[in-house]
Amino acid sequence: LEIQRRLAKKDSFYLSYVADICNNLAVLLKDTNRMEEAEACFREAMESYRRLADTNPTAFEPNLAAIFYNLGSFAYKRGNQDDSKLYLKEALSLFEKFPHLAEYAQDCRDRLAELQDA
């Protein structure tokens, strides 16, 4: 991760690698109950994908949607339903742009419905 961060400072080509590594590391940290570190990694992945999506939405908005989905699930696990709803709505709005991601959009709708019923 540190190597990719250094490379990304010199060439934005490497920013997608930073985002991917951060997302994967965040999942690992979450699964090992290191929640603060996991949240920091999810947020770094989100910010990286936002920057990438600003310049190439078609290529990177699906990844950004996945990060929002992960953050929504993470917020729910931490007991923050309001943040969970916000992230899931962000994920849904992006997933809906891509017909081939319809099943992920439906999963977001289902989770949002569960949160409304809770």
DADA-V566848 format. One record per residue. N is the residue number from 1. OMEGA is omega in whole degrees, 0 to 359 (NA if undefined). NEAR is the number of other ideal C-beta (glycine too) atoms within 12 Angstrom. D_LAST is the distance of its C-alpha to the last C-alpha in Angstrom with 2 decimals. Layout:
N;OMEGA;NEAR;D_LAST  N;OMEGA;NEAR;D_LAST
This chain:
1;181;25;38.05  2;178;14;40.60  3;180;13;43.21  4;177;26;40.98  5;179;19;40.05  6;179;14;43.78  7;181;18;44.58  8;178;26;41.84  9;181;14;43.43  10;184;12;46.62  11;184;14;45.30  12;176;20;41.89  13;185;15;42.33  14;182;23;40.94  15;179;33;37.76  16;176;27;35.90  17;177;26;36.92  18;182;33;35.56  19;180;37;32.19  20;180;26;32.11  21;180;25;33.20  22;179;36;30.70  23;181;34;27.79  24;178;24;29.13  25;179;27;29.87  26;178;34;26.40  27;178;27;24.95  28;179;18;27.58  29;177;25;26.97  30;182;27;23.21  31;177;17;24.08  32;173;12;26.57  33;175;12;24.19  34;193;17;26.16  35;181;20;23.24  36;178;15;25.26  37;179;21;27.78  38;180;30;25.25  39;179;27;23.67  40;179;21;27.23  41;176;32;28.11  42;182;40;25.11  43;177;26;26.06  44;177;31;29.70  45;180;40;28.93  46;181;35;26.95  47;178;23;29.86  48;180;34;32.39  49;175;39;30.78  50;179;25;30.47  51;180;23;34.18  52;181;30;35.00  53;177;28;32.96  54;182;16;34.80  55;181;17;38.03  56;185;19;37.01  57;183;19;33.72  58;182;15;34.36  59;191;17;34.91  60;177;29;32.22  61;175;27;29.25  62;177;27;27.89  63;178;36;28.10  64;177;38;26.46  65;180;34;23.57  66;178;37;23.27  67;177;39;23.31  68;178;39;20.54  69;179;39;18.48  70;178;40;19.49  71;177;40;18.68  72;177;36;15.13  73;180;32;14.72  74;179;35;16.65  75;178;31;14.69  76;180;25;11.42  77;180;22;13.68  78;177;21;14.98  79;181;12;11.78  80;183;20;12.20  81;180;22;9.22  82;177;16;11.64  83;179;24;14.35  84;179;30;12.44  85;181;26;11.76  86;181;21;15.42  87;180;37;16.87  88;176;39;15.21  89;176;27;16.49  90;179;31;19.83  91;181;40;19.96  92;182;30;19.27  93;178;23;22.00  94;179;31;24.42  95;182;33;23.73  96;179;22;24.30  97;188;22;27.79  98;183;24;28.89  99;181;11;29.13  100;178;12;29.70  101;184;24;26.23  102;181;15;24.46  103;178;14;22.69  104;176;29;21.13  105;179;28;20.12  106;177;16;18.44  107;176;22;16.60  108;178;34;15.31  109;180;22;14.30  110;180;17;12.46  111;178;30;10.56  112;177;29;9.87  113;177;15;8.70  114;179;18;6.20  115;178;24;5.07  116;182;14;5.55  117;184;9;3.81  118;NA;13;0.00
